Amino acid sequence: MIELYYWPTPNGHKISIMLEECGLEYDLRRVNIGAGDQFDPAFLAISPNNRMPAIVDTETGISVFEGGAILVYLAEKAAKFLPAESSSRFEVLQWLFWQAGGLGPMAGQLSHFVNYARGEHPYSRARFANEYDRLLAVMEVRLRDRPFLAGEYSIADIASFPWVLPYRRLGNDLDKFPNLRRWFDTIKERPAVRRGVDLGKDWRRDEATNEKARALMFDQTAETVFKAADAVEK
């Protein structure tokens, strides 16, 4: 059994999709990031970065935080979506790290300025919109001669899809990326992907207008980390 600590965001969807794709049994644990669940001492013992998602494998006792690491763990547990052969494995891993270091953070910052930031921030919004556009083009070129990022469907695709999913809300258009559009439409139709994206979709999410939620999500400093760590140690 996998305990999944989750909230319905793109980073959460990476893991819910993977669990559904692998057919692994899981127990869903809500981490309401607008209510401050990410600072609960029990959760911080699993995820010291006070971010979800995280998992606990009750069979092995191993806990894992950070989406990329979780995907590798689950892929190895299920023997799916991460080849064992060295060359193919690193094809997948380099695109997984590309997502974790580029597509996710850049799309996440763009989402902040589109959905949450108060006032006008034209430079910041344009900066991240342009980078998101560039990263989608990197995927477009990569997909010219292969169906998926590493050839076969893998954790690299599972990690990337949730950050392409909100392209309209982020002000982009996949019609100018025909290969990316084909990739996107193919993955979107997978039943496991639909189940993973739908997980928790009915949970109330009002972070954009709730001032307490906004503070919990965006007004964190070093002092927040120290205070949370002290609570874990007590």
N, C-alpha and C positions, 0 to 999 in steps of 0.2 A: 504494500500500500504506500502511495505517495501522498504526503500532506502537502497541499498546494496553498501557499500564502499569496493572495491574489486580490487585485482590483482591476476592473475592466479598462485598461489602458493599452496602448500598443506594446509596451514591455510585458504587461501581463498576458496579452494575447499570444506572444511568442510561446509561452509555456503551456497555456491551455490548448493551443493548436497542437503542439508536440505531444502532449499526453493523449489527446484524442487520436492523433495519427498513429501512435504506437499501441493504442489499445490498453494502456496501463491503467489500472484501477487507482483512483485518487479520491482524497477527502478534501473538499474545498473549505478553506479557511479565509474568511473575509479580512482584508486589511484596508479599512476605509481611510484613505489618505487625507480626506477632507475632515475627518473627525479626530485624527491624530493617532490612529491605531499603530502607525509605523514607529511610534516612540514607546510602545508598551515594552517593559523590560523583558518579557518572555519572547517577544518577537525580535528584539535587539540581540538576544543571545544567539539567534539564528542568523540574523541579517544586521551586522554591526554598522552598515552604511545607512541604516534606517530608511531603506527603500525596498519596495517589493518589485518583482516576485522573489520568493524563496521557496525551497522545498525541504522536506525531511523525508528520507526513505526509512520507513519504520522497519523494513526488513534488515537493513544494514546498520541503522542508526546514524547514517551520514546525513548531514545537512549541507545545503549548498545555496549561496546567494549569488547574484549577478546572472542575467539572462543567458549570456554566452556559455558560462560555466555550467549552468543548469542544462542547457541543450546538449552539451557534450556528455554530461553525466547520463542523461536519459537516453541519448543515442547509444551509448555503450551498454547501458542496462538492457535495452530492448534489441540491441544489434540491428539498428535501423538508421538510415539517413546520414551515416558517417562511415565511409569505407574504411576497411582495415588496411588495405594496401597503401603504402606510404605516399606515393605520388598523388593518387586520387584523394587521400585523406587531407593532404595539404592544399589541394585545390579547394576543398570545402572550407577548411579552417581559415585560409586567407580571406575568403569572402565573408565568413562569419565575423572575423575581426574588422573587416572593412565596414560592415554594418554597425558593429558596436562602437567603432571609433569615428565614423563619419555619418552615415545615413540617419541613424537614430538620434545622435546628439544634435545634428543640424536641423532635422525635422522637428525635434522637440523644442529647440529654441525658437524656430519659426512659429510653432504652435503657440508658444507663450505670448509672442507679440501679436499674433492674430486673435487669440481667444481670451487672454487674461490681462495683458498689460494695460494700465490706465494711461490715458492721454495719447498723444501722437508720437510715434517713434519712427519716422520715415527711414532714417539711415539703417537702424537695426533691423527693421522689417525687410528692407530691400536686401541687406547683406545676407540674411538667412534664406530669403526667398531665392536669391540668385544661387546660393550654394546648394540648396535643395534641388533646384533646376539642373545644376551641373551634375549632381550625383545621380539623378534620374537618367541623364544622358550617358553617364558611365555604364549604368545598367543596360541601357538601350544598345550601346556598342557591344557590350559583352554578350548580349543575347542574339546578336546577328547570326551566329553560326552554331548555336546550341539552344536546347529547349529550356534549360535552367542554368543558374549561375555557375555551377560546377559540373555541368553536363547532365547528371542525373539529379532528380529531386532530392534535396538534402536539407540539413539544418540551416544552411546559408539562406535558402529560399524561405524557410519558415521564419527565420529571424527578420528578414527584410520585408516580407509581405505586409505586416501590420503597419509599417511606416510608409508604405506606398498607398495603403488603403484610404487614408484621409486626404488624398491629393487634391480633390475639389475644394475642400474646406481650407486647404493651405494655398489655394489660388493657382493651382497648376492644371494642366490638361494633358492626358495621356494620348490624345489623338496625334500629337506630334512625335510620339514615341511608339511606332507600330510594333516593334519587337517586345518592348516592355508591356504594351497593351495586351499582346497575345499571352505573354507570361502571366500577367495579372489576371486575365480572364480565366486562364487554365487553372490557376491555383484557387481562385475564388469559388470555382465550381466543385472543388473537392469537399465531400460531405464532412470530413473531419475538420477542415478549415472553417466551414460554416458553423459547426458546433462550437469550436474554440472561440470564434469571434462573438458568438451569441451568448457565451457564458457571462452571466451577471449583467446583461444589457438592460435589465429592468431595475437595477439598483439605482436609487436616486443619486444624481450627480449635479450639484449646484455650486461647484467650486468657483466658477467664474463670478458669481454674485455674492457668495457667502464670505464675509470679511474674515471670520475666524478660520475658515477653510483655506482662504488665500494666504493668511499668515502662516498656517501650519505647513503649507506647501512651498512658499516662496520666500519667507522671511527668516530663514535659518542661517545661523552663523556658527563659528567655532564653539561659542558658549552653549549652543543647543546640543552639540555633540558631547561636550563635557558633562552637561547636566544629565543627559540620557545615559551616558556611561556610568556615572555615579549611581544612578537608580538601579542599574543592572547589578552592580557590585554589592549593593546593600542586602 
